[in-house]
Amino acid sequence: MGAYMNVSDARYKTNIQPLVHALEKILALRGVRYDWRTLEFPEMRFDQGAQLGFVAQEIREILPEVVCEDAEGHYAIAYSRLIPVLVEAVKEQQKGMETKNAEFQELKARLDRLEEMISKGGHK
């Protein structure tokens, strides 16, 4: 069985723009646990038992690009379209962590210098 693939060649794309505020969008999402209404909608052949996911109507408010609506007005989520947003959110978070780490290292160096000055002055 092969992997699921989407065409993604740059030669087919135009108006390519970086994603911005990805972490903010990811933090606004609400993951949920739910059960399908299998008895009321047997024609949908929903999986039995507890499920994990999102509510399409909620995601549509945050990331409309990942939500599709059919002719009857029912919503679906293209979960694979969340991946680029997740990647950019991780990168934003990493950048923030690196900035905080640099600030921490600078403060630690300043504290070390102050402690050295105090110890040389005979204070404890």
Summary of the structure (lengths in Angstrom):
residues: 124
radius of gyration: 24.4
end to end distance: 69.1
largest distance: 82.7
contacts: 228
relative contact order: 0.11
helix: 52%
strand: 11%
